[in-house]
Amino acid sequence: MEILVPLSVSGIWYPVIKENLLESGSIGLSLTLEPYIIAEIKYGKGIIFNGIEINIPNYEILRQKLGEYKLIVYSRVPLGYGYGLSGAISLAYALGVKELTSISEKDAVNVAHLSDIVAGNGLGDVIAQYYGGLVYRRRAGGLGYGEVERIILDWSDYPIFSQIVEQMPTKNIIRKSEIALSLIDEFLRDPSPIKFIEVASKFTRSLGFTSEYPNSYRKKGIIIKIFSPENGVWIRHKIASRGAFVR
């Protein structure tokens, strides 16, 4: 059994924190991207990431609420730069446990969502990764609490690349910008790949993150760019064809 989960790179986010953490998360727009992480769950304990045991705060919440298991993860992108890997690992763990126990998929996914929020590692990655594609989180929250729309666009003429810049904690970017909601509305009036990059660039610049490249924006420690890059080392992606799944 393999669990596949796409990467998640948010373009706009508006944090929403409520007393009920399952109603918490973010309103926003996220790209979910291939290559998927590939994970395998086994009886045991711990998270093995590309052959190395790692300690992420999400694991303690997952272990407490879903039981103690061992998750072995292979990823073609590094942890801690902005690819939503803490959410992807949590979602893979939850979906793996769902296959081994009687827990419902909804409850399992919501534990993953909760773990990312409590750990301070993300507000919307898990839900975006569960659905896949270009995700509009219309209302914050887990499954059964939030509202999500998958926006279908033709990306065939807009190849997507990422460049690794620096590792940094997610808490550096989880803050409100008053232009977030208006930029989401701007995108929804005329959605296109170029418009997504444009509004994401405006939003991330408002948080102090800039990119020197045209048709790009910086999210946390990575640059996301459409069209072929001029120089440097880049990773090529495409929009995730589906959300997280087990095969």
Secondary structure, 3 states (H helix, E strand, C coil): CCEEEEEEEEEEEEEECCCCHHHCEEEEEEEEEEEEEEEEEEECCEEEECCEEECCCHHHHHHHHHCCEEEEEECCCCCCCCCCHHHHHHHHHHHHHHHHCCCCHHHHHHHHHHHHHHHCCCCCHHHHHHHCCEEEEEECCCCCCCEEEEECCCCCCCCEEEEECCCCCHHHCCCCCCCHHHHHHHHHHCCCHHHHHHHHHHHHHHCCCCCCCCCEEEECCEEEEECCCCCCCCEEEEECCCCCEEC
